[in-house]
Amino acid sequence: PSLQGQPFVVLHAGPLQLCKSGLFGAMRFGKKLALQVMEDNSGAPYLSHKPMKEAINRTVRELRLYQARMQGWQEGGNAGGAAGGMAPASSEELAELEERIASFDRQLFALVDDDLARIHQHVRLGETSLQGLLAQQQRHLIDASLLVEESQMQRLEKILPQAVEDRASLCRQVVELRIQSDPVAVANDLQNLGAEYNALVDFAAQHSQYLEINVAGFRKLLKRHEKQIPHRFRSRPMPCLGFHRLVTHTSRNLLDMVRQMQALLVDARQRFHNAVAPDQAAQILRASGGQWVELQELRGLGPECEMVLNIQRQLKDPMNSHLVGDLGSDLGGPSPGFLYPKPGGPMRIGGQQQQQQQ
C-alpha cells in the first residue's frame, strides 16, 4: 500500500522507559501514579496528586469549620445564646473563614493550571517525537522497497505501457518482485524493521500510558472537588474540563499509524513466504535466529482518554453544546461529577444514557 501525503520529517527522539508493571488491578491511584513515576526515567512532569489532594482536604476542613460556626451563629441568634456553650461566631469571623476557603480553592487551581501547562507541553513534545519515529520507519520501509512513496508511484505509472487501474495491486507486485529478486536482503530488512517497530511501540505505549495516568488523576481530583466544595466557594466555574485538552486526535491518529505499521510488516512477511520456497525461507531465517522477530501489540489510548474523546464528541453536538454553561450555573441541574464519568460506566448527556464501550 502507498501512504500518500505523509510528511517524512525525521526528528530525534530519546528513549523512554515503559512502565512494565502491566495492569494495576485494585491498587489505589496514588500508588499507581507513584509506581509509574518511579519507572519513568524520561523526566516527564506528572500531576501533583498529593499536593492537590492535600489542598482539597484543607479546603474541606475549613468548610466544615465554617459550617459548624455558621450553625452555631444561627442557633445562637435564634435562642439568644450559642450551642454547646460556645460564643456565637461574629460576622467578621464568618467572613474570614469564607475568604480562607476561597483562598485554599484558588491555591488548588493554581496547582491545576501549572500542572496542565507542563504536562500539555510534554504531550506535544511526545507527539512530535512519535511522529518523527513513524517517519523514520516509513523511510526505512521505502528504502527496503516494502512501501511505495507517492513520487515513486508516479514515476512507475509514467513508464508503464498502460494506465494503472489498481494502485494497491501495483504496490503489491513491486513488493513481491523485490522479495523474489533478493530474498536474503528482504529477510534481513524485515528483521531490522521488526526490531525498529518494537522500539516504536515501546515509545507509543509510554506516550499512551502517560496520557492515561494524568487524565485519570485530574478526573478523580476534580470530580471529588466538585462533590465536596459548594458552588459559592468555587474559584472556577464547574465542570472544569481543561484537562481534556491533553487528549488530542493527533495522538489517536499517530497510534493508529503505529498499528498500520504492524499490519504492513505482517503482510510483507506473508508475501515473503508466498514468494519464497519453504526450504529456502527456512534456511534464510535460520541465519537470523530461526524465526521472525515477534511484533509487540499496541493497545492504543486507554479507557480514560477514550472517555474524554467520547465526551468531546457529544459536547460538539449542537443539541448538547449548551450543557457545560448550564452545569456551571444551574444549581438544580444534574448531580456533581456529571461530566467526570468513570470509564465503563453509564454517562447521561442530552437526556440519553450512553455506555462507554471498552
VENGICOR-V30639 format. One record per run of one state. SS is the DSSP state (helix for helix, strand for strand, loop for the rest). FROM is the first residue (numbers start at 1). TO is the last residue. If there is no record, write none. Layout:
BEGIN
ss->SS from->FROM to->TO
ss->SS from->FROM to->TO
END
This chain:
BEGIN
ss->loop from->1 to->28
ss->helix from->29 to->39
ss->loop from->40 to->48
ss->helix from->49 to->79
ss->loop from->80 to->82
ss->helix from->83 to->85
ss->loop from->86 to->90
ss->helix from->91 to->143
ss->loop from->144 to->149
ss->helix from->150 to->159
ss->loop from->160 to->166
ss->helix from->167 to->181
ss->loop from->182 to->182
ss->helix from->183 to->228
ss->loop from->229 to->230
ss->helix from->231 to->233
ss->loop from->234 to->241
ss->helix from->242 to->246
ss->loop from->247 to->248
ss->helix from->249 to->275
ss->loop from->276 to->277
ss->helix from->278 to->286
ss->loop from->287 to->302
ss->helix from->303 to->316
ss->loop from->317 to->322
ss->helix from->323 to->329
ss->loop from->330 to->345
ss->strand from->346 to->349
ss->loop from->350 to->351
ss->strand from->352 to->355
ss->loop from->356 to->358
END
